[in-house]
């Protein structure tokens, strides 16, 4: 689909349209890459939103969604959010899959108590470090998760008590809300760095 501009508000055209190599492009705020299709023609694959990019203290940009989506493929990970804005390195908040973790603990002959206690267990933390270590080689050095914090409370699109939801109705992360709710955990990750 193509268009020449915004018809009712021509002043906005310069803000939302950009000319590159003589072609006019609509700036949507999406991040993407050109992929060669089966017929040999290139098409645009949307991979992230520009507003969701993290910028490290070293000035490097990191797209968190591809990292999150890949690591969430692991059966032990229920939810995950990559963090690292204005920090030296990328880290993550991880909600374990309670059923999978319980099964793993029983297999390892570890007494199961509850998720809140189990995420403090050194063997559990080591297991999640192995999970992260297994995925890190798939990412660029700056994208690799250096530290993480296990959490016990799932992120929801609505809370019965009226608390601010961590997910949108379409189950996307509300990053600002999560950063605020877990500010002390995030601070602990980066203390001394």
C-alpha positions as CSV (number, residue, x, y, z in Angstrom):
1,X,0.0,0.0,0.0
2,X,1.3,3.5,-0.8
3,X,0.1,7.0,-0.2
4,X,1.5,10.5,-0.9
5,X,0.9,11.8,2.6
6,X,-1.6,12.8,5.2
7,X,-4.4,14.6,3.4
8,X,-6.1,16.5,6.3
9,X,-2.9,17.5,8.1
10,X,-0.2,18.2,5.5
11,X,2.1,19.9,8.2
12,X,2.5,16.4,9.8
13,X,3.9,14.9,6.6
14,X,7.5,15.9,7.3
15,X,7.2,14.3,10.8
16,X,5.9,10.9,9.7
17,X,7.3,10.5,6.2
18,X,11.0,10.3,5.4
19,X,12.6,10.2,2.0
20,X,15.4,7.6,1.7
21,X,17.1,6.9,-1.7
22,X,14.4,8.9,-3.4
23,X,11.6,6.9,-2.0
24,X,9.0,8.1,0.6
25,X,8.7,5.9,3.7
26,X,6.1,6.1,6.4
27,X,7.7,6.0,9.8
28,X,5.5,3.7,11.9
29,X,7.8,3.2,14.8
30,X,8.3,-0.5,13.9
31,X,11.7,-2.2,13.7
32,X,12.1,-4.7,10.9
33,X,14.4,-6.4,8.5
34,X,14.1,-7.4,4.8
35,X,13.8,-11.1,4.4
36,X,14.0,-13.0,1.1
37,X,10.8,-14.9,0.5
38,X,10.4,-18.3,-1.2
39,X,9.8,-16.6,-4.5
40,X,13.1,-14.7,-4.2
41,X,11.4,-11.3,-3.5
42,X,12.2,-9.4,-0.4
43,X,9.5,-8.6,2.2
44,X,9.6,-6.7,5.4
45,X,9.4,-8.7,8.7
46,X,8.4,-6.6,11.7
47,X,10.5,-7.7,14.7
48,X,9.9,-5.0,17.4
49,X,8.7,-1.5,18.2
50,X,11.1,1.3,18.3
51,X,9.7,2.7,21.5
52,X,10.5,-0.7,23.2
53,X,14.2,-0.6,22.3
54,X,16.6,-0.4,25.3
55,X,19.6,1.8,25.2
56,X,22.5,0.7,27.4
57,X,24.7,3.2,29.2
58,X,27.2,2.5,26.4
59,X,24.8,3.8,23.8
60,X,24.0,0.5,22.3
61,X,20.4,-0.3,21.3
62,X,18.9,-3.7,22.2
63,X,15.5,-5.0,20.9
64,X,14.1,-7.0,23.9
65,X,11.2,-8.8,22.3
66,X,13.2,-11.3,20.2
67,X,15.3,-12.2,23.2
68,X,12.2,-12.6,25.4
69,X,10.3,-14.6,22.8
70,X,13.2,-17.0,22.3
71,X,13.9,-17.7,26.0
72,X,10.2,-18.1,26.7
73,X,10.3,-21.1,24.5
74,X,12.0,-23.0,27.3
75,X,9.5,-25.0,29.3
76,X,10.9,-23.7,32.6
77,X,10.1,-20.0,31.7
78,X,6.6,-18.7,32.0
79,X,7.2,-15.0,31.6
80,X,10.3,-12.9,31.1
81,X,11.2,-9.2,30.6
82,X,14.6,-8.0,29.4
83,X,15.8,-4.9,31.2
84,X,18.9,-2.7,30.7
85,X,17.9,0.8,29.9
86,X,20.8,3.1,30.8
87,X,22.7,0.2,32.3
88,X,26.1,-1.4,31.5
89,X,24.5,-4.7,30.6
90,X,21.2,-6.5,29.8
91,X,19.4,-8.5,32.5
92,X,16.0,-10.0,33.0
93,X,13.1,-10.6,35.4
94,X,12.0,-14.2,35.0
95,X,8.8,-15.9,36.3
96,X,9.4,-19.6,36.3
97,X,6.7,-22.0,35.1
98,X,5.5,-23.3,38.4
99,X,4.4,-26.7,37.1
100,X,7.6,-27.3,35.2
101,X,9.8,-26.1,38.1
102,X,7.9,-28.3,40.5
103,X,8.4,-31.3,38.2
104,X,12.1,-30.5,37.8
105,X,12.5,-30.2,41.6
106,X,10.7,-33.6,42.2
107,X,12.9,-35.2,39.5
108,X,16.0,-33.8,41.3
109,X,14.6,-35.1,44.7
110,X,14.2,-31.6,46.0
111,X,11.4,-31.0,48.5
112,X,8.9,-28.6,47.0
113,X,7.5,-25.9,49.2
114,X,6.1,-23.1,47.2
115,X,7.3,-20.9,44.3
116,X,8.2,-17.9,46.6
117,X,10.6,-20.1,48.6
118,X,11.9,-22.2,45.7
119,X,13.1,-19.2,43.6
120,X,15.5,-18.5,46.5
121,X,17.0,-22.0,46.4
122,X,20.5,-22.0,45.1
123,X,20.0,-25.1,43.0
124,X,17.0,-23.6,41.3
125,X,18.9,-20.3,40.6
126,X,21.7,-22.4,39.1
127,X,19.3,-24.2,36.9
128,X,17.9,-21.0,35.5
129,X,21.4,-19.7,35.0
130,X,22.0,-22.8,32.8
131,X,18.8,-22.0,30.9
132,X,20.0,-18.4,30.2
133,X,23.5,-19.7,29.4
134,X,22.1,-22.1,26.8
135,X,20.3,-19.2,24.9
136,X,22.9,-16.4,25.3
137,X,25.1,-17.7,22.4
138,X,22.2,-17.0,20.0
139,X,22.4,-13.3,20.7
140,X,25.0,-10.6,20.1
141,X,27.3,-9.9,23.0
142,X,25.5,-6.7,24.1
143,X,22.1,-8.6,23.9
144,X,23.2,-11.4,26.2
145,X,21.6,-11.6,29.6
146,X,24.3,-11.1,32.2
147,X,22.1,-11.3,35.4
148,X,18.5,-12.1,36.2
149,X,16.1,-12.1,39.1
150,X,13.5,-14.9,39.6
151,X,10.1,-13.6,40.6
152,X,7.0,-15.4,42.0
153,X,4.1,-13.3,40.9
154,X,2.6,-13.6,37.4
155,X,2.0,-10.5,35.3
156,X,-1.7,-10.1,34.5
157,X,-3.8,-8.0,32.2
158,X,-6.2,-7.3,35.1
159,X,-6.1,-7.6,38.9
160,X,-9.1,-8.3,41.0
161,X,-7.9,-5.8,43.7
162,X,-7.6,-3.0,41.1
163,X,-3.8,-3.0,41.1
164,X,-2.1,-1.7,38.0
165,X,-1.9,-4.5,35.4
166,X,1.5,-5.5,34.0
167,X,0.1,-6.7,30.7
168,X,-2.1,-5.1,28.0
169,X,-5.4,-6.8,27.1
170,X,-3.5,-8.4,24.2
171,X,-0.9,-9.7,26.7
172,X,2.0,-7.4,25.8
173,X,4.3,-6.3,28.5
174,X,3.7,-2.9,30.1
175,X,7.4,-2.3,30.6
176,X,7.1,0.9,32.5
177,X,4.6,-0.6,35.0
178,X,6.8,-3.7,35.5
179,X,9.9,-1.6,36.0
180,X,8.2,0.5,38.6
181,X,6.7,-2.5,40.5
182,X,10.1,-4.3,40.5
183,X,12.3,-1.3,40.9
184,X,14.0,-2.7,44.1
185,X,14.7,-6.0,42.4
186,X,16.1,-4.2,39.3
187,X,18.2,-2.0,41.6
188,X,19.6,-5.1,43.3
189,X,20.6,-6.6,40.0
190,X,22.7,-3.5,39.1
191,X,24.1,-2.6,42.5
192,X,27.8,-2.4,42.5
193,X,28.0,-2.3,38.7
